[in-house]
Amino acid sequence: MTDSPKHVIWRDVEPAPLFDLGERATYKALTGKTAQIMRVEMKAGVHFPNPDDPAELETHPNEQISTVLSGRMRIVIDGVERVVGPGETIAIPPGAPHVAEFLEDTEMLEVFVPPIM
């Protein structure tokens, strides 16, 4: 027997706050058996993972692939800085330390394997 397919209409999914960032960072997620896709909205000026310490790095065992739909973010992965804008995608290897600053209100799709939340 196979798992049932899952179907999401993003506009019908209520956004949830991303960690303790409240309305400054929200997400909607579809989680499958081995992967997760999130539609994330970040307000301009947010530093992730820690808005109080822009130098704090995030690491996790998941592979992460992020596609910016609108807006721009500055991301530093393993010491390499890039600015990523609409239509651009960045892959973050498992365990790679990274931090992001959102230069504009930004909407993106993020895929995590395995699921992160």
N, C-alpha and C positions, 0 to 999 in steps of 0.2 A: 504494500500500500504506500502511496506517495503522500507527501505533505500537501495540504491544500494551498492553492495559490492565494496570495494576498494582493489586494488592490487598494490604492490610495488615490484620492482626489485631494491634492494639497490644499485647495481653498476650503475644504470641508474639515480639515484637521485643526484643532485649536492649538495655538503655539504654547509652548511651555518655556519658563525661564531656564536659561542655560546656567547651571550652578547657581551662584548667588548674585548674578548680574541683573536680575529683574528684567524689566522691559528693554534694557540696553542690549541684551543678547537673548534671542529666543530661537527655539528649534521645533521642528516637526520631524518625526522619524517613522520609518518603516523598517522593522527588524525581521530578517529572515533567519534561517537556521544557521548560516555561516557568515552572513554579511549584513551590514546595516547601511541605509542611506538616510541622510538627514538634510533637511532644507533649513539652513541657518541664516538668521538675519542679525547683523551686528551694527550698532550705531557708530558713527564716526567718533574717533577718540578712544574707543575701547582698546585696552591692551589685554591680550589673552595669553596665558591663563590667569594672570593676576593684575587687575587694574591698579592696585596699590603699589606694586613693584614691577615696573615694566621690564626689568632685567630677569625676572624669574622665568625659567624654562620649563616646558612641559615635556614629559617623555611617557610613552605608553608602548605596550607590546604589540599594538595593532598597526597594520599598514593603513595609511590614511591617504585618500586621494580627494583633493578639493578643487572644484571648478567654480570660478567666480562668474555669476550671472550678471551682476551689476555692482558698481562701486569699485574700490581699490583697497588692497591691503599690502602692508610691508611685512614680509615674513622672513625670519632668519632661521635656517635649518642647518644644524651642525656648523654654525659660524658663517654660513654663506647667506648673504642678504639678497632678496629679490622683491620687486614690486609686481604684484599680480593683479590684472584688471579683467574686465569683461571678456569672456570667451577663452580665458587662459585657465590651464589646469596645472596643478602641482602635486607630485606624489611625495609623501613623507615616509621613508622606510621605518619599519618597526624599530623602536628604541632610539630613534634620532631625536636629540634635544631640539626643541623649536619654540618660537615665540612669535606672536603676530600683533601688529598694530593696525587698526582699521582707519585708513586715511579719509574715507567717505562712508556714508551709510552703505553697507555691503550685504548683498544676498548671494548665497552660494549653496551648492550641493556638495555634501561630503559623504564619502563612502569609507566605511571602516570594516576591515576584515581581521580578526573576527569582530563582532559587534562590541562597541565600547560601553554602551549603557544598557 
